[in-house]
């Protein structure tokens, strides 16, 4: 972790970072490009622009980027103050991180409990602390149930027989060596490829995190790996490809996936041998979708299908261009299709639609024509699949913070579907708060037929 205070900016912002040297900006840009390629992004998580390349433009990716002593933290807009400023102060940053911690734990995106959040909030919480706490908490839980062991094959020339004699090597390579016996044997050991990857991730996190609760958990985890070799991140990444999964070690798969995320970030050192670089970013579109899925499931008490294929746009010569709604669920005989939009639709207290006509305006503040068109295509595909005369209802769910509106808005789409715009609070502590509010508004209004409120 960088020793100097981080440079904090908000998502979807443009800020002047002339105080960062040009060489460091280039290294930061290259690290972001490498990270984007590693995780398969089609777009850059952020970029520099301007005549001198000193304007940092962020997108929906939030997290931390470190290059030597430079640390940039990109914060989500999860409180009212963050909507008004591109570079949040310490007080606003703390509120945002608390809200993000609640959002991640409530959605299941990071499996954190109320007790976990309470212990983390004793100290300043930064992005890597969230990652470290999640990784170490889950890893320690599995380690307490037993450190994974495996039989590892060994082959070596020994002075005494161990296991079986490798006769082919003995009569060729060692034919004239009476003091050397070529042996093959299996050893039941904890020094396995999986444990080496997990230890490397825990060790690298321990070097970087500052939160005391996360550091204590990592120390406990590392005790279990005393007999496991310590690899550098690049070697651990190569080792990860050789791991064979079975019923004995499959319980560590989630911890392993998290470890790979960290090691991939540490792996940027391979591209910048003279710099210490690190990238850890979250896509807030995915975080918000996970949160909304949890909201819908808790509100309606029904299974919610996420990213399920509902049909294809092209059927000849073969099915192609899958259509994957964010959410599908049923309440009685009523079918719903939902779409999570991570953008401030009611920014500035303005309406979703223009007051002069029913044409939906485009832009970040309004629902664009493409948004409505996409949902109605989903509806028509599902109606064709089921053969129902009545089209499914449609819901657009978007985040609100501060004094943003909480009323539900409805319209009727061109195909007859009821289109419902549902605000979802993302800045309120405690899962009971949002469950109660949505039960009292969204659930009742959506099932009985929402009132029109503009």
N, C-alpha and C positions, 0 to 999 in steps of 0.2 A: 504494500500500500504506500502511496506517495505520502511523504511527510508534510508537504505544504498543503494549505487549505484548498479544497477543490473549487474549480470554476463551475458554477451552477447555472444551467440554462433550462428553459422549459421546452417541452416538445412543441413541434410546429412553430418554431420561432426563428428569427434571424437576428443574430447579435454580433457586434464587433469584438473580435478577439485579437486585436493587434498586439496585445501584450504577450501573446504566444509567438515565439520565434518562428520564422518561416520554415526552417528545417524541421522543427517539431510539428508544425502544421502538416507538412508533407508526410512525416512519419505517421501521424494520427490518421490522415486520409488513407494511406496505404494499409494500415492496420484494419481500418474499417472495411476496405475493399476485400482484404484477405478473409476477414470474418464473414462478410456477406457471401463470398464464394464458398466458404466452408459449410455454411448452413443453407445454401441453395437459394439465396435471395435474387430476385429479378431486378431489384432496385437498391440503391445505396441507402444505408440507414441514416446517413447525414452526409453533407458535403460542404466544401468551402467555395465561396464565390467572391465576386468583387474584383476590382482592377488589380489589387495586390493579393487576392486570395485570403483576405482577413475577415470575411463575413461567414460565420458558421450558421448553416441552415439545417435545422433538425426536422425530423419527420415523426412518426408515431413510435419510434424505437426509443426506449428509455433505459438508462443504465449508466455504466461507468466505462470510460476509456482512459487508460493510463499510458503515458510514454515518459519513462524516467521520472522526473519530479513533477511532471504536468499531469493533473487529474481533472477530467471533465465529467461532471455528473449531469445527465439529462433527466429532468423530472417530469412526471406526468401532470396534467392540469386537473388535480383532484381536490382543489379547494378554491374558494372564491377569489382569493388574492392572486393565485397563479394564473387566473384568466386575464388579469389586467397587467401582468408584468412578464417580460421575457427572461429576466434574471432575478429569481426569487431570493429574498433575504433568508437568514437563518431560521427565523420564526416560521415563515411560510414553508420552508423546506422541511422542517420537522413535522408540520401538520400533514404535508403531502406524503411523507414517508410513513406516517402512522396510518393514513387512509389507504395507502398502497398495501401496507401490511395486512390491514383488515380485508381489503378487496381480495388479495391473494388467498388468504386463509378461508374466507367465506365461500369462494368459488371452487376451492379444491385445486386450483392451479398450483399452489404450494400447500402441502398438507400440514398446516400449522393450527394448533389449538389455542383456546383462550389463554391457557397457562403459558404456552410458548410466547405469545405476543406480550404478555405481562412481563416475562423475564427478559425479553429482548428490549423492551421500552425503558428499562432502567438506564440504559446508556444511549448515546446517539446511534441511530440505525442508518447504515448506508447499504447500498445495493449488494455488495459482496457479503455483508453480514446476513442478509436474507438468504442468500444462496448457501452460505456456510452453515447456517443454523439448520436449514432444511436438510442438507446433505448429512451433517453429523448426527442430527436427531434420528433420522431413519437408519443410518449406518449403525449407530450404537445399539439401536433396538434389535437389529439383526445379529450383531456381534454378540450380544448378551445371550442369544439363543444358540450360539456356537460359531466359532470361526471356521469357515469352510476349508476342508482339507481335500487332498486328492493324491492319487498315486502318480508319481512323476517318474518317467523312465530315465535311467542313468546308464551310461556306457563309459568305462574307464579301465585303464590298466592298473591292476592292484598287485600287491605282494601276496595276498591270500584270496582264495575263492570267495566271492560274494554273489549270491544269486546263481546265475547260470554262466557257464563258460562260452564265450563266443569263439567257437572252434575255427571258423573261417579266418578270423583275424589272428588267432593264436598260431595257426600253422603257416600263415603267410608273413604277416608283419612281425610276429614275436617268435618265429621258429627257432631262433638262436638265443632267446632271452629267457633263461630259467628263472629270473627274478621278477618277471612281468607276466601276469595272467590277465588276458582280456576278458572282462566280465560285463554282463548285463543284469540289472536288477531294478526293481520298482521300489520307490520309497514313499511312504505315506507322510506327506508334509504339508505345512501351511504356506510354504514359499511357492505359491502358484501364480500363474499369470493374472488371475482375477484379483488376488490379494495385492499383488504388486501395483496394479492400476489403482485400486482403492487407496492404498497407502500413499501413493504419489499424489493423488488428489487431496487427501487429508493434509499431507505435509505442505503442499503449496498453499492451501487455504490458511493453514495455521500461520504461515509467514505473512499473510496479507491482512487478515481481518483484525478489527480493533474492538468489536463488541465482546465483552467479557463472557457472556453466556455462551456465545458461539465458540470462543477460544477454549473454554473449559470442556465443552463437549468434544472438540477436536482432540484435545489432550487425552481424554479417556479413550477415544477411538485408536489413537496411535499406540497406546499401551498394548493393545491386542496384536499389533503388527510387529512386535519386537523381533521376531524370527523371520520376517519377510524382507527381502532385499528392497532397497530404495532406488527407484529409477528416476531419471530426469523426464520431463514431460514428453519430449519427442520419442524417447524409447518406450515410454508407457503407451503412447498412442499406437506405435507399431505392434506392441505386445497385445493390445486390445483386440486386434483382428484374429488372433490365434485362440481365443477363449472358446471352449466348448461348453454349451449350457446343458444342464441336466436337472433332474428333480432335486438334487442335493444343493445346488447353488442358484437355482432360479429365483429364490427369494431376494437375492442381491441385485436383480436386474435393474430396478429403479435407481438404486444407489449407483450402479455402474453407468447408467445413462447420464445421470447428473455429473458423475466424474468425467465423462467424456466431454461434456460441455465446458467444464473448467479447463481440462487439459488442452482442448482445441484453442481456448483463449490464450493459455500459456504458450502454445505452439507458435505464436507469432514471433517469438524470439528467434525462431529458425530463419525468418525472413529479415529480421533486423538484429544481426549478431551483435552490433555495438550498442543496442538500446534494450532497455527492459520495458516491454510493452504488454498490455493486457486489455482485453475487450470482453465485457459481459453486458449484453443488452436483452431486453424483453420487448416483444411486439405487443403493444397495448391493444391492438385489434384482437389478438388472440386472448389476452387477459380478460378483456371486457366480454368477449363471447363466452368464455368459461363462467364468468360471473353471472351473466344473463341466463345461461343454462341452469345454474344452481337456483336462481331466482324463480324461474318458471317451474322447475320441479318442486321447489318448496311451496310455491303459491298454489298450484293446482293439484299437487299430490298425485301426479301421474308421470309415467316415463316420458322423457323428452329425448327424441332422436336428434342427434347433432350431426350435421354434414352428411346426411344420408342421400344417396342418389335418387332423384325423383323422375328422371327421364333424360332424354337427349334432344339437342336442337337439330341434329342431323341423323336421319335414320337410314340413308342410302348413300353409298353402297354398304356401309355398316354403321352401327350406332357410334356416334362420336359427339364430342362437346357435352360432357356430363353437366347436369344441373344439380347443384348441391345446396339446398337451402340450409341456413344456419340451424334452424330448429323446426321440428315437426312434432305435434302432439294432438291428442284428442281429449275433449271434455264432453262425455256423453256421446251424443250423435254429432257434435260440432267438431269439425276438423280445423286445425290451425297450422299456419305456416308463418314462422317468425324470422326476422332479419335484424341482427345487431348492427347499429351504426355508431361507431365510436367518433362522434363529432357533436359539437354543441349546436343542436338544431334550433334552440330558442335563445341564442346569444343576443344580448341586448334587449330581451323581452319582446322581440318581434315575432310575427306570426310565421307559421310554417309555409303558408301560401301567400301570394300577393293579394292585396285587398281589392284590386281592380278587376281581376279575372280569376278563373279557376285554373289557370296554367301554373304549374309548379315551377317555381324559379330554381335555377341552378346555382351552384356555389356551395361553400362550406356551411352556410347558415341555413340553407333551405334544402329540402328534399329535391333532388334533381329528377328529371324525366326518366333517366336510366334506372334510378332506384325503384320507381313505381313500375316501370316496364318489367324489370327483373322479377319483382314479386308477383305480378299478374301472370307472367309466363309460368312461374312455379305453380300458380293456382290452376291454370288451364291444363298443365301436364298432369297434375294430381286428379283433376276432375275427369280427364280422359282415362286415367289409369283405373279409377274407381267406378266410373260410369254414373256418378251422382249428377242430379240435375242442379243442385245448389252448389255453387263454388265454395271452396274453403275460405275461412276468414284469414285476414292478413294482419300481421303486427310488425311495426317498426319500433324497436326499443333503443333508446339513446340515453347517454349519461347526463345527469344534471348535478350541479354543485351549488352551494350557497343559496341564494334566493331564486334560483331557477324554478320555472313553473313545475307543478306536480299534477296538473289536471290532464286527463286523457282527452285526446282529440280524435274524431272519426270523420271519415269521408267514404263515399261509395266509388269504387273503381269502375272502369269502363266495362269490365266483364261481370259486374254484379257483386263482386267480393266486397265485404266490409273491410275497410282499411283503418286500422287503429294505430295511433301514435302514442307510445307509452314511455313517459320519462322514468328513469331508474336512478335513484340516488346512489352516488358512489363516494360520498364524503361523510357518512354517518356511522358512528361506532356501534358495534354490537349487532349480531345477526338477527336478534329479535326485533330490532327497530325496523329494518327493511322488510322482514317477513310480515310484520303486523301492518305496516303501511300498505304493502302490495295486496295483502288479503283484504284490506278495507277499501281499496280503490280498484286496483287492476283486476283482481279475481272476481269481485262482485260485478263490476261494470262490464267486464269482458264477457262474462257468462250470460248476464241478463240483457245485454245490449247497451253499449256505452253511449253516453249522452254527447252531443256535439258541443265542444267547447273550443272556441278560437280565441 
